Amino acid sequence: MMHAKDIMSTPAYTVHADGPVAAVVELLERQSITAVPVTDERGVLVGMVTEETCCDGRRAVPLRATSARARSVR
């Protein structure tokens, strides 16, 4: 059985919630990735920005977790 660690990309890049969108787009292009996690000032995961949301001007995708911290999936 494959696990997420078997297919994940490393290192894990993140962007800060208050960072400029231009920097997010540059990171996506430079690293050839299509999405990046967004963290708050404490490093807590608060959402995702995808290539699609950057291109059409939509807001970052918020987490659907009931708490501010990401839940692990097993």
CYANA upper distance limits for C-alpha pairs under 8 A (distance plus 0.5 A):
  2 MET  CA      6 ASP  CA      6.78
  3 HIS  CA      7 ILE  CA      7.75
  4 ALA  CA      8 MET  CA      6.35
 13 TYR  CA     36 VAL  CA      7.00
 13 TYR  CA     37 PRO  CA      7.80
 14 THR  CA     36 VAL  CA      6.21
 14 THR  CA     37 PRO  CA      5.54
 14 THR  CA     38 VAL  CA      6.27
 14 THR  CA     39 THR  CA      7.32
 15 VAL  CA     19 GLY  CA      7.23
 15 VAL  CA     24 VAL  CA      7.40
 15 VAL  CA     36 VAL  CA      7.44
 15 VAL  CA     37 PRO  CA      6.95
 15 VAL  CA     38 VAL  CA      5.50
 15 VAL  CA     39 THR  CA      6.75
 16 HIS  CA     38 VAL  CA      6.09
 16 HIS  CA     39 THR  CA      5.54
 16 HIS  CA     40 ASP  CA      6.43
 16 HIS  CA     41 GLU  CA      7.72
 17 ALA  CA     38 VAL  CA      6.12
 17 ALA  CA     39 THR  CA      6.15
 17 ALA  CA     40 ASP  CA      6.01
 17 ALA  CA     41 GLU  CA      8.34
 17 ALA  CA     46 VAL  CA      8.35
 18 ASP  CA     40 ASP  CA      8.40
 19 GLY  CA     23 ALA  CA      7.63
 19 GLY  CA     24 VAL  CA      8.22
 20 PRO  CA     24 VAL  CA      7.31
 21 VAL  CA     25 VAL  CA      6.77
 21 VAL  CA     54 CYS  CA      7.79
 22 ALA  CA     26 GLU  CA      6.68
 23 ALA  CA     27 LEU  CA      6.65
 24 VAL  CA     28 LEU  CA      6.71
 24 VAL  CA     36 VAL  CA      8.48
 25 VAL  CA     29 GLU  CA      6.71
 25 VAL  CA     51 GLU  CA      8.04
 25 VAL  CA     54 CYS  CA      7.26
 26 GLU  CA     30 ARG  CA      6.41
 27 LEU  CA     31 GLN  CA      6.43
 28 LEU  CA     32 SER  CA      6.17
 28 LEU  CA     33 ILE  CA      5.48
 28 LEU  CA     34 THR  CA      6.53
 28 LEU  CA     35 ALA  CA      7.41
 28 LEU  CA     36 VAL  CA      8.00
 28 LEU  CA     51 GLU  CA      7.72
 29 GLU  CA     33 ILE  CA      7.25
 34 THR  CA     50 THR  CA      6.24
 34 THR  CA     51 GLU  CA      5.51
 35 ALA  CA     48 MET  CA      7.28
 35 ALA  CA     49 VAL  CA      6.08
 35 ALA  CA     50 THR  CA      4.57
 35 ALA  CA     51 GLU  CA      6.38
 36 VAL  CA     48 MET  CA      6.23
 36 VAL  CA     49 VAL  CA      5.98
 36 VAL  CA     50 THR  CA      6.95
 37 PRO  CA     45 LEU  CA      7.25
 37 PRO  CA     46 VAL  CA      8.24
 37 PRO  CA     47 GLY  CA      6.49
 37 PRO  CA     48 MET  CA      4.97
 37 PRO  CA     49 VAL  CA      6.93
 38 VAL  CA     45 LEU  CA      6.36
 38 VAL  CA     46 VAL  CA      6.23
 38 VAL  CA     47 GLY  CA      5.56
 38 VAL  CA     48 MET  CA      5.82
 38 VAL  CA     49 VAL  CA      7.36
 39 THR  CA     43 GLY  CA      5.57
 39 THR  CA     44 VAL  CA      5.64
 39 THR  CA     45 LEU  CA      4.94
 39 THR  CA     46 VAL  CA      5.85
 39 THR  CA     47 GLY  CA      7.58
 40 ASP  CA     44 VAL  CA      5.97
 40 ASP  CA     45 LEU  CA      7.15
 40 ASP  CA     46 VAL  CA      6.94
 44 VAL  CA     68 ALA  CA      7.85
 44 VAL  CA     69 ARG  CA      6.69
 44 VAL  CA     70 ALA  CA      8.36
 45 LEU  CA     68 ALA  CA      7.83
 45 LEU  CA     69 ARG  CA      6.70
 45 LEU  CA     70 ALA  CA      6.65
 46 VAL  CA     62 PRO  CA      6.90
 46 VAL  CA     63 LEU  CA      6.56
 46 VAL  CA     68 ALA  CA      6.95
 46 VAL  CA     69 ARG  CA      7.82
 46 VAL  CA     70 ALA  CA      8.24
 47 GLY  CA     60 ALA  CA      7.09
 47 GLY  CA     61 VAL  CA      6.04
 47 GLY  CA     62 PRO  CA      4.82
 47 GLY  CA     63 LEU  CA      5.43
 48 MET  CA     60 ALA  CA      6.31
 48 MET  CA     61 VAL  CA      5.63
 48 MET  CA     62 PRO  CA      6.99
 48 MET  CA     63 LEU  CA      7.94
 49 VAL  CA     53 THR  CA      6.82
 49 VAL  CA     54 CYS  CA      7.61
 49 VAL  CA     59 ARG  CA      8.44
 49 VAL  CA     60 ALA  CA      5.31
 49 VAL  CA     61 VAL  CA      6.57
 50 THR  CA     54 CYS  CA      6.87
 50 THR  CA     60 ALA  CA      7.95
 50 THR  CA     61 VAL  CA      8.38
 51 GLU  CA     55 CYS  CA      6.75
 52 GLU  CA     56 ASP  CA      6.84
 53 THR  CA     57 GLY  CA      6.28
 53 THR  CA     58 ARG  CA      5.45
 53 THR  CA     59 ARG  CA      6.98
 53 THR  CA     60 ALA  CA      7.00
 53 THR  CA     61 VAL  CA      8.48
 54 CYS  CA     58 ARG  CA      7.30
 63 LEU  CA     70 ALA  CA      8.04
 65 ALA  CA     69 ARG  CA      7.85
 65 ALA  CA     70 ALA  CA      6.93
 65 ALA  CA     71 ARG  CA      7.26
